[in-house]
Every structure is written in C-alpha cells, then in structure tokens.
Amino acid sequence: MHPLDCEDSGYVHDVREVFLEKLLLIQWYNKQMSRRARRGWISMAVVLLVVAAGAFTGPVLRTDAPTRLRADIVIPARPTSLQLDAPIPPLAGIVIPARPTALQLDVVTLRQTYRLPSLEICVIRADSVVDVSVGGVRKARGTDAVTSRDLFHLGSMTKAMTATMLSTLVQEGKLSWDMTMAEAFPAIASVMDSRYSDVTLEQLVTHTSGLASYTTDREWASIPPFTGTPAQQRQAFARMLLTRPPFGPAGVYRYSNAGYAVAAAIAERVTGKTWEKLMQQRVFGPLKIRAAYGWPLLSGDGEPWGHRIKNGVVTPHNPSDRYRVPTVLAPAGDVSMSILDYSVFARLHLAGLENIDRSVLSAADIQRLHQPVLEYSCGWHEELIDGVPTSWHRGTCDTFDTFVLLQPSRDIGVIIFTNADGDNIAAIALFAELSRLAGLYAASSQAAH
C-alpha cells in the first residue's frame, strides 16, 4: 500500500471518530434541552391555569373574608351611614360647662367691679325661689368658694325678724302694739322719764320713740358692761334708757337700734323666755330655717369671713377680736343666715302682702307689720321705687352688707348678700341692682304669660 494511502486512511478514521463524538454530544445536549423546555412549558401552563382560575372564579365575597389576621388584631366593621351622621360623644370625664345665666353674669360683673370677695343674689316669688346665683370666696385671697348655704351676717335685716316674733305674741294676746312703756315695765314706772310713759311698743319698732340711735361705734362703746345673762343685760339696758331723758321727742322718725332692744326686753319679761329662744320657737323653727347669732365664723370655720373695704383695699375681719354687735342690741341686728334660708322668711312677708295666709302669721298680720308710721313700718322701709309700692331693708355692721326688696304687686322679691362693707359706691350699686332685677324678672314673667 502506498504510504500515502495508509496516512489517508488513518486521517479518515480520526475524522469519523471526531464526528461521531460530536454527534453524540449534540444528541445529549438536545435531550437535556428538551427536558428543560418541557419543564418550562409545564411551568408556564400551570401559571396560566392559576390565572385563568382566578379570572373565572370572581371576587371573594365579603362574608367569606377573614375576620382576624391574628388573635389580637380586630378588623373594624365599616360604619353605617347612620353611625357616620351621629354626633361624637365627649370624652369620659370631661364636663362641658353650661352657658352662664344672666344672673350669674351679673354676680361676676358686680363682684369684679367693686372688688367684693363674694356676692350672692336670690330672686323669689311668693311661692318659690325663681333664681339664685353665688360667686366668690369666703375669705379674700383664699380659694374656699362660698355656697348658697353659707351664713351671712344680716345686720339690721334682723329687725323685721324680731318684729315678726313680736307679732306672734300680739296675735296670742300676750302683747299689744299700743302697750305703753309704763304698762310694759311697771316695776320702773315710778322712776321712768315721764316722756317715755306713753311711748308704745309700735313706736319702739317704727323708730318714733325718741330713743337714741345707737348706730355708731362711739354709742356702742358708751354701753356699760352689763353682767348676767343676755336677757338680764337687756333688762338693765332698758331700765337705763327709760330712766334717762329722751334723745328727742316721740312721734318723730329717728332710726334707733335701741328701740328694738327695749322691745325684745318687753317680750322677754312678759314670756320669761330669752329673745334667742323666742326667735327659734316662733319664727325660725316653724319656718324650718337655720339661724345663728353673731358673726358667721363663730358658728364654724367653714363659714364666710367679713371684710372691710377702705381705699379699694379689702381686709378680712378676724371675728376673734373685740368688735361685735353688743349683746343688748342683738335683737336689732345680730342674726346670721344663708341666702336660701332668708328667702323663706322673705317669702313669708311677700305672700302676706299678696294676701296669702301662711302658718307663722296670717296675711292680715303681715300687712299690719308693713303699715308705715311716717317713713318706716315694723322692720321695713316702705316707699315707691320706680312707681311700684316696695318694702325694702339693708343690713350692715361694717363687715357684711345685705339687702332685700319686696314688690308684691309684681310678685317679685330680690335678695343680695356680700361679705364686705365700707365702699359706699358699691352699696349704692347693689341697692340699684335690687330694683333693676325686680323690673327685669317682672317683665320676663309677663312676657312668659
């Protein structure tokens, strides 16, 4: 064989082997690719089936939706249209204050204008309390708020109470309004100044007896230090007054605390009971009202302090000092009472003036008390205010200031209490407020009807 022939045949053999190896490799590769392709097509088919299933099955119904993601997570329900329209309630513990009334605003304005520690106003009709408002503190620069049940010193508004007690004794025949001093004090008739002999009980309580006023500090200081019980001291005071010359002629108006002291002494002598007990048994008890004698703080620490106002400065009065109403003059002005309790007494008189009988006194008895002698009746000033017949009074002993006004033709009464005194401008403003409020509430009542 030609050598070249041998070389060619080996070459051809090598080529064939290489070709065969490549063919086998290609076949293996194709098999592998075929498997992957099939897997890919299968995966794609699965995805398409899932998508198609989702498209044809539709949305999941709300009732089939899960209500909880976890045990501690709650999915809130969608609010209804009614719930969306409902008002949102306030947070628990938060109180929305009521709109202040006109009377409440009045109390705030007057108290702030005249720098009063506290102020209380009550409007009444014969059968009810119409409105009451209080504001301020029991002691200046303190935080203890006053209430409508706090005691306020009534001062000379006590006089109408003493006269009411005397009227119950007149009604029973134990006293009479025309009883003379000679009849009332037979034991001293022989030593009595003759100008007092014919002075009557009515003249004592209408300030026409001729007695001195005993309204000033100097007059109070001139009262001797009588000893014994309060009743014994008043008997001694009456003897002293009636055996001395009169301050002026009888039958002339002259405001006098002494007249009420002597009148109480007459009641004590006739009944054998103290003025304090007579007041409780015949006035306060039947009316079911609470009364105290002396400054309010003497009845307990939780009561208002009195204050003096001078040059715009408000100074609390310490009741433990020596300044107080003398014991012998207590029937003229030493009762303390809350504005609500006093309103019960005021309504007794308003009802009587409107011809309404009440348990303590009849309408006729009340009207008798309000018959004026010159300028004053039995414990009341009687005059026309704004053209309206009016019974009114003021009470003050330099540390409290109280006012009352009754207008029976309007069936209206107004009471004002404050625990300060000394500012005449404030007193004038408070007195003016009595008639203003009476007119306001009377007009409101007429409009309502």
Secondary structure, DSSP 8 states (H G I E B T S, - for coil): --HHHHHHHHHHHHHHHHHHHHHHHHHHHHHHHHHHHHHHHHHHHHHHHHHHHHHHH----GGGS-SEEETTEE------HHHHHS-----TT--------HHHHHHHHHHHHTT-SEEEEEEEETTEEEEEEEEEBSSTT---B--TTS-EE-GGGHHHHHHHHHHHHHHTTS--TT-BHHHH-GGGTTTS-GGGTT-BHHHHHTT-S------SHHHHHTS----S-HHHHHHHHHHHHHTS--SS-TTS----HHHHHHHHHHHHHHHSS-HHHHHIIIIIHHHT---EES-GGGG-TTS--EEEEETTEEEEE-TTSS-S--GGGHHHH-EEE-HHHHHHHHHHHHHHHTT---SSS-HHHHHHHT--BTTB-SS-EEEEETTEEEEEEEEESSS-EEEEEEEGGGTEEEEEEES-B--HHHHHHHHHHHHHHHHHHHHHHHHH-
